[in-house]
């Protein structure tokens, strides 16, 4: 028989095998799977590609879809053949508690192409090794040591506000992200990229990161597409997919930085600060096995730190500002507190320690963190071999589980009138802190929490003490976002007139 004859005979057999396998898995998933008794949309019970359809074809925001599903199906919904989402806030503490060593879920976490980073390692053990090295750079003491740098970045943002303020206002969507990007770049490599100096705050790296957010959703469902964009030569990738060109530029910039350091570690000595995160990451003695990670791993860590550290802080400052502008009386209260702590602008500015003691400032930050929620997607975890009880529900081993932070932060039993901006609620009860989950909880909680708090305290304090702000144009009633892991704000950017106060 000719080759073409063999192929002609095999093709129908291969096709039939695929069809039979498809029918078998569908019947198994719907009727016999250990999760068969949990309610959920019929297609979600049958295939993971239901979620892909909702996210990639319908372009719907999955955390919002989850809200509708829970209203229809109750507190536990089966959103994939092997996946449950919990709406009950107690589930949050059951899943993300300190003593849990649960793995992260591969499809979601591999989509970021940061598999060998603190954020991307799937297992607790691998992540712990890296976190042990990094945690020294993010400890409370380290961040206090970087206070001068943090103040400098905030001052540079304010100087840029003063310079760039013009008819039409400044773009706060990008401005705060630029500041956070300069901060993390300086902490990593000792030199800022001066993102805040870009005209209208459109620093290419920040714009590229912003535009690339929705693309990662597609990476979740197609390795082929992901590799086509991220692993083929940059010039070809830019040609094949102009919409992701910015992401490729960002990768090249970080790769150059890391390759330079790996090729010639002596270059570390030339960095303006001698105690950067990459001094630490490239110090073999910092590791239990005395081995510096591969250049690829160091690159992925840099990407993880940029993505984790810039948009999150930027979004919180933007959402807080949006709400304060909608509530002049709360803005006034904040400014009054700041004026008392910092009566004359030209005199000693308050230190981080002083800002920690300002109750209303801290309440404003908590309320901004609650409303922006940090990461809005469910942080998917795998139930270990012994199974688990989550919010009172017996959950089989191997199940993918999550409870999104928005289901905690917008729960009206915990936060009455959850859509309202009420910093005062944090002053009335300390118990609420138990339900602040913006930085997640447990062994994979945010490693940058101290840095984030420092940036938020200094950001709010300096900007609100130094500027009177008013909306340029219409007040957007809401800042609509889509769940792309972080919230992706896709509406009109928040533009604000900034007027320097006299003293
Ligand atoms: C308002 C600011 C921030 C918020 C709301 C936030 C939120 C979070 C959340 C929810 C996680 C858990 C993600 C997961 O389980 O998949 C996380 C992890 C992480 N964050 Fe942050 N973050 C913020 C700022 C920062 C900053 C400034 C950095 C440092 C550059 C940072 C670095 C990280 C890293 C490295 C992880 C991975 C930890 C691990 O998986 O073990 N974050 N963050």
Boltz pocket constraint, residues with backbone or C-beta under 6 A from the ligand:
constraints:
  - pocket:
      binder: B
      contacts: [[A, 118], [A, 119], [A, 120], [A, 121], [A, 127], [A, 131], [A, 184], [A, 304], [A, 305], [A, 306], [A, 308], [A, 309], [A, 310], [A, 312], [A, 313], [A, 316], [A, 373], [A, 374], [A, 375], [A, 379], [A, 437], [A, 438], [A, 439], [A, 440], [A, 443], [A, 444], [A, 445], [A, 446], [A, 447], [A, 448], [A, 449], [A, 451], [A, 452]]
      max_distance: 6.0
